[in-house]
Amino acid sequence: MKKIVMFDAKAYDKKWFDECNGGRYEIHYFESKLNIETVQLAQGADVVCAFVNDDLNKDVISKIEEMGIGIVAMRCAGYSNVDYKSGNGNVKFVRVPAYSPYAVAEFAMGLLLTLNRKIHKAYNRTKEYNFNINGLSGMDLYGKTAGVIGTGKIGKIFISICKGFGMKILAYDLYPDTEADYEYTDLDTLFRESDIISLHCPLTEQTKHIVNEESIGKMKSHAILVNTSRGGLCESQALFNALKEKRIGGAALDVYEEEAEWFFEDHSEKGIRDDTLALLTAMPNVLVTSHQAFLTEEALKNIAEVTLQNIDDYFAGKKLENEIV
């Protein structure tokens, strides 16, 4: 029986992979993230299964090659943490390109509604029997302009949701959809004219820090930024400065540039050493969640099914439809 070693494994991973596996693979679950110090846990495995905050740098990939492991199965869509070009070509890399675009798009709207209408603040007040509504006002979304950067599956679903609220759409993508029923524009126009800016693009050399000091300077003073894609799309310090100085209205963040050390873990007893993240979470016009936009039962099942199918195809010698190349 082939052996899979899964890093950064959580209880929900074990639940769905055990259910979808059907006994065809021997799966070993490790809570540790994959990095140069933990890669030895994969010794004797046939497959390494990794997640979004594992560190698959050149040295880690070299170790995986030395162990004779032929495939790394990413159970996520993004692979900016994978230096897949650094190996000798002996390892295949596969991913799950679309586990549930609805989950992420719906969560993005949920973040926007919560931050805009101060729902999280109202919840905390009423838990203490404080029914005062002063300071809880927001803005109507109807008639406002949503700027959507990235119009892949998730971006398109988010646009559809925004249309349901009666919002005007401005979109930007390096590869515009020629059949779209919404308006594409340049980034400068999108930043200047949008009341809401939502990021739905991958992290690449072209998109890293697409939200920076210069682009923030073009935004409306009441603009709300939503990021459920990748933390590296936003220059964290520039965003913090703008929020502190009230140059933009707020930010709803499910991802963070330096999240790998902090997200998915409980730090409530010891705190965190990342000053920017600590300050962002403390700001009244910021809502931070821990990279949970994907977390629905449907998405978790799809992740397990597609990951295992990718592995099946590799051992069967079939074409790898989801290979990272």
C-alpha positions as CSV (number, residue, x, y, z in Angstrom):
1,M,0.0,0.0,0.0
2,K,1.3,3.4,-1.0
3,K,2.1,5.8,1.9
4,I,1.0,9.5,2.1
5,V,2.6,11.8,4.6
6,M,0.4,14.9,5.2
7,F,1.9,18.0,6.8
8,D,0.0,20.8,8.6
9,A,-2.9,18.4,9.1
10,K,-6.0,19.4,11.0
11,A,-8.9,17.4,12.4
12,Y,-11.1,18.3,9.4
13,D,-8.3,17.1,7.0
14,K,-8.2,13.7,8.8
15,K,-12.0,13.4,8.7
16,W,-12.5,14.0,5.0
17,F,-9.3,12.2,3.8
18,D,-10.1,9.2,5.8
19,E,-13.7,9.2,4.5
20,C,-12.7,9.7,0.9
21,N,-9.6,7.4,0.9
22,G,-11.6,4.2,1.3
23,G,-8.5,2.4,2.5
24,R,-6.5,2.7,-0.7
25,Y,-3.6,4.6,0.8
26,E,-1.9,4.6,4.2
27,I,-2.1,8.2,5.4
28,H,0.1,9.5,8.1
29,Y,-1.0,12.9,9.6
30,F,1.5,15.4,11.1
31,E,0.4,18.7,12.7
32,S,3.9,20.1,11.9
33,K,4.2,22.4,8.9
34,L,6.6,21.2,6.2
35,N,9.9,22.9,6.2
36,I,13.6,22.0,6.2
37,E,13.5,20.9,9.8
38,T,10.4,18.6,9.4
39,V,10.9,17.2,5.9
40,Q,12.6,14.1,7.4
41,L,9.1,13.0,8.6
42,A,8.5,12.1,5.0
43,Q,11.2,9.4,5.0
44,G,9.7,6.2,3.5
45,A,6.7,7.9,2.0
46,D,5.5,7.7,-1.6
47,V,3.6,11.0,-1.5
48,V,4.0,14.3,0.3
49,C,0.7,16.2,0.9
50,A,1.2,19.8,1.8
51,F,-0.9,23.0,2.4
52,V,-0.8,26.7,1.7
53,N,1.6,27.7,4.5
54,D,4.1,24.9,4.2
55,D,7.5,25.9,3.0
56,L,8.5,24.0,-0.1
57,N,11.7,25.9,-0.9
58,K,14.6,24.6,-3.0
59,D,16.3,22.8,-0.1
60,V,13.0,21.1,1.0
61,I,12.3,19.9,-2.6
62,S,15.9,18.6,-2.9
63,K,15.4,16.5,0.3
64,I,12.1,15.2,-1.1
65,E,13.9,14.2,-4.3
66,E,16.7,12.5,-2.3
67,M,14.1,10.4,-0.5
68,G,12.8,9.1,-3.9
69,I,9.4,10.7,-3.5
70,G,7.9,11.3,-6.9
71,I,4.9,13.5,-6.1
72,V,3.9,16.5,-3.9
73,A,0.2,16.9,-3.7
74,M,-0.9,20.4,-2.6
75,R,-4.4,20.3,-1.1
76,C,-5.0,23.9,-2.0
77,A,-5.2,26.1,-5.1
78,G,-2.3,28.5,-4.5
79,Y,1.3,27.4,-4.9
80,S,3.3,30.6,-4.3
81,N,5.0,28.7,-1.5
82,V,6.3,26.1,-3.8
83,D,9.6,26.6,-5.6
84,Y,8.6,24.0,-8.2
85,K,11.1,25.1,-10.7
86,S,14.1,24.4,-8.5
87,G,14.1,20.6,-8.6
88,N,15.7,18.2,-11.0
89,G,12.4,17.3,-12.6
90,N,12.0,14.1,-10.6
91,V,9.1,15.4,-8.6
92,K,5.6,16.1,-9.9
93,F,3.6,18.9,-8.2
94,V,-0.2,18.8,-8.3
95,R,-2.9,21.0,-6.8
96,V,-6.6,21.5,-6.3
97,P,-7.4,24.4,-8.6
98,A,-11.1,24.9,-7.6
99,Y,-12.5,23.2,-4.5
100,S,-15.4,25.6,-3.9
101,P,-15.3,29.1,-5.5
102,Y,-18.7,29.7,-3.9
103,A,-17.2,29.2,-0.4
104,V,-14.6,31.9,-0.9
105,A,-16.8,34.4,-2.7
106,E,-19.6,34.0,-0.1
107,F,-17.1,34.5,2.7
108,A,-15.7,37.7,1.1
109,M,-19.2,39.1,1.0
110,G,-19.7,38.0,4.6
111,L,-16.6,39.9,5.7
112,L,-17.7,43.0,3.8
113,L,-21.2,43.0,5.4
114,T,-19.8,42.3,8.8
115,L,-17.2,45.1,8.7
116,N,-19.5,47.6,6.9
117,R,-22.5,47.2,9.2
118,K,-20.4,46.6,12.4
119,I,-22.2,43.2,13.0
120,H,-19.2,41.9,15.0
121,K,-19.3,44.9,17.3
122,A,-23.1,44.6,17.8
123,Y,-22.6,40.9,18.6
124,N,-20.1,41.7,21.3
125,R,-22.2,44.5,22.8
126,T,-25.4,42.5,23.1
127,K,-23.5,39.6,24.7
128,E,-22.9,42.0,27.5
129,Y,-26.6,43.3,27.3
130,N,-25.5,46.5,25.8
131,F,-28.1,47.4,23.2
132,N,-26.8,50.9,22.4
133,I,-26.4,51.3,18.6
134,N,-24.3,54.4,18.6
135,G,-21.3,54.0,16.3
136,L,-22.7,51.1,14.4
137,S,-23.8,52.9,11.2
138,G,-22.5,51.7,7.8
139,M,-23.3,52.5,4.2
140,D,-25.8,51.0,1.8
141,L,-24.1,48.7,-0.7
142,Y,-26.9,49.4,-3.2
143,G,-25.6,51.7,-5.9
144,K,-22.0,51.5,-4.8
145,T,-19.1,50.5,-7.0
146,A,-17.3,47.2,-6.4
147,G,-13.9,47.0,-7.8
148,V,-12.9,43.3,-8.4
149,I,-9.3,42.5,-9.1
150,G,-9.2,39.0,-10.7
151,T,-12.1,37.5,-12.6
152,G,-11.5,33.8,-12.3
153,K,-14.1,31.5,-10.9
154,I,-14.1,33.1,-7.4
155,G,-14.0,36.7,-8.8
156,K,-17.0,36.0,-11.1
157,I,-19.1,34.5,-8.3
158,F,-18.3,37.5,-6.1
159,I,-19.3,39.8,-9.0
160,S,-22.6,37.9,-9.2
161,I,-23.2,38.4,-5.5
162,C,-22.4,42.1,-5.7
163,K,-24.9,42.5,-8.6
164,G,-27.5,40.9,-6.4
165,F,-27.0,43.9,-4.0
166,G,-27.5,46.3,-6.9
167,M,-23.8,47.3,-7.1
168,K,-22.0,48.6,-10.1
169,I,-19.0,46.5,-11.1
170,L,-15.5,47.6,-12.3
171,A,-13.2,44.7,-13.0
172,Y,-9.5,44.2,-13.7
173,D,-7.8,41.1,-15.0
174,L,-4.7,40.5,-17.1
175,Y,-6.9,38.2,-19.2
176,P,-10.3,39.8,-19.4
177,D,-13.4,37.7,-20.2
178,T,-14.5,39.0,-23.6
179,E,-18.1,37.8,-23.0
180,A,-18.4,39.4,-19.6
181,D,-21.5,41.5,-18.8
182,Y,-19.6,43.9,-16.6
183,E,-17.0,46.6,-17.3
184,Y,-13.3,46.0,-17.3
185,T,-11.0,48.9,-16.6
186,D,-7.4,49.8,-15.7
187,L,-6.2,49.6,-12.1
188,D,-5.9,53.4,-11.7
189,T,-9.6,53.8,-12.5
190,L,-10.6,50.9,-10.4
191,F,-8.7,52.2,-7.3
192,R,-10.1,55.8,-7.8
193,E,-13.7,54.9,-8.5
194,S,-14.5,51.9,-6.3
195,D,-16.2,52.0,-2.9
196,I,-15.3,48.4,-2.3
197,I,-12.1,46.7,-3.6
198,S,-12.0,42.9,-3.4
199,L,-9.0,40.9,-4.4
200,H,-9.4,37.6,-6.2
201,C,-6.2,37.1,-8.1
202,P,-3.2,34.7,-7.5
203,L,0.0,35.9,-6.0
204,T,2.5,36.4,-8.8
205,E,5.4,38.7,-9.6
206,Q,2.9,40.9,-11.3
207,T,0.4,41.0,-8.5
208,K,2.7,41.1,-5.4
209,H,1.9,44.3,-3.4
210,I,-0.7,45.3,-6.0
211,V,-2.1,47.2,-3.0
212,N,0.7,49.5,-1.9
213,E,1.3,53.1,-0.8
214,E,0.7,54.5,-4.3
215,S,-2.5,52.5,-5.1
216,I,-3.9,53.2,-1.6
217,G,-3.3,56.9,-2.3
218,K,-5.8,56.7,-5.2
219,M,-8.6,55.1,-3.1
220,K,-11.7,56.9,-1.8
221,S,-11.4,57.9,1.9
222,H,-14.4,55.6,2.7
223,A,-13.2,52.6,0.6
224,I,-13.2,49.2,2.1
225,L,-10.6,46.6,1.0
226,V,-11.4,42.9,1.1
227,N,-8.7,40.3,0.7
228,T,-9.6,36.6,0.7
229,S,-6.9,35.6,-1.8
230,R,-3.2,35.9,-0.7
231,G,-1.6,38.1,1.9
232,G,1.2,39.2,-0.3
233,L,-1.1,41.1,-2.6
234,C,-1.1,43.8,0.1
235,E,1.9,45.7,1.4
236,S,1.0,45.3,5.1
237,Q,2.8,48.4,6.5
238,A,1.3,50.7,3.8
239,L,-2.2,49.3,4.5
240,F,-1.8,49.7,8.3
241,N,-0.6,53.3,7.9
242,A,-3.5,54.2,5.6
243,L,-6.0,52.7,8.1
244,K,-4.5,54.4,11.1
245,E,-4.5,57.7,9.3
246,K,-8.1,57.1,8.1
247,R,-7.1,57.5,4.4
248,I,-9.3,54.5,3.6
249,G,-12.5,53.3,5.4
250,G,-11.5,49.8,6.5
251,A,-10.1,46.4,5.6
252,A,-11.5,42.9,5.8
253,L,-8.7,40.4,5.7
254,D,-8.8,36.6,5.6
255,V,-5.1,36.5,4.7
256,Y,-1.9,38.2,5.8
257,E,1.5,38.7,4.2
258,E,3.4,36.9,7.0
259,E,0.6,34.6,8.1
260,A,2.6,31.3,7.9
261,E,3.9,31.5,11.4
262,W,0.6,32.5,13.0
263,F,-2.5,31.4,11.2
264,F,-4.3,28.1,11.9
265,E,-2.8,27.9,15.4
266,D,-3.9,29.1,18.9
267,H,-1.7,31.9,20.2
268,S,-4.1,33.2,22.8
269,E,-1.9,32.3,25.8
270,K,1.4,33.6,24.5
271,G,0.5,36.3,22.0
272,I,2.2,37.1,18.8
273,R,5.5,38.8,17.9
274,D,4.3,40.3,14.6
275,D,3.7,44.0,15.5
276,T,1.9,44.8,12.3
277,L,-0.6,41.9,12.6
278,A,-1.2,42.7,16.3
279,L,-1.9,46.3,15.5
280,L,-4.2,45.4,12.5
281,T,-6.3,43.1,14.7
282,A,-6.7,45.8,17.3
283,M,-8.0,48.5,14.9
284,P,-11.7,49.3,15.0
285,N,-11.9,49.5,11.2
286,V,-10.2,46.2,10.5
287,L,-11.6,42.7,10.5
288,V,-9.1,39.8,10.4
289,T,-9.9,36.1,10.1
290,S,-7.6,33.2,9.9
291,H,-7.6,32.1,6.2
292,Q,-10.9,30.3,6.6
293,A,-12.8,31.5,3.5
294,F,-12.4,28.0,2.0
295,L,-13.8,26.2,5.1
296,T,-17.1,24.6,4.1
297,E,-18.0,21.0,4.3
298,E,-18.4,20.9,0.5
299,A,-15.0,22.5,-0.1
300,L,-13.2,20.1,2.4
301,K,-14.8,17.1,0.7
302,N,-13.8,18.4,-2.8
303,I,-10.2,19.0,-1.6
304,A,-9.9,15.5,-0.3
305,E,-11.5,13.9,-3.4
306,V,-9.4,15.9,-6.0
307,T,-6.1,15.5,-4.0
308,L,-6.6,11.7,-3.9
309,Q,-7.6,11.6,-7.6
310,N,-4.5,13.5,-8.5
311,I,-2.5,10.9,-6.6
312,D,-4.4,8.0,-8.3
313,D,-3.7,9.5,-11.7
314,Y,0.0,9.8,-10.9
315,F,0.4,6.1,-9.9
316,A,-1.8,5.0,-12.8
317,G,0.5,6.9,-15.2
318,K,-2.3,9.0,-16.4
319,K,-2.1,12.7,-17.5
320,L,-2.0,15.0,-14.5
321,E,-4.8,17.5,-15.2
322,N,-3.9,19.5,-12.2
323,E,-0.1,19.5,-12.5
324,I,1.8,22.7,-11.6
325,V,4.0,23.4,-14.6
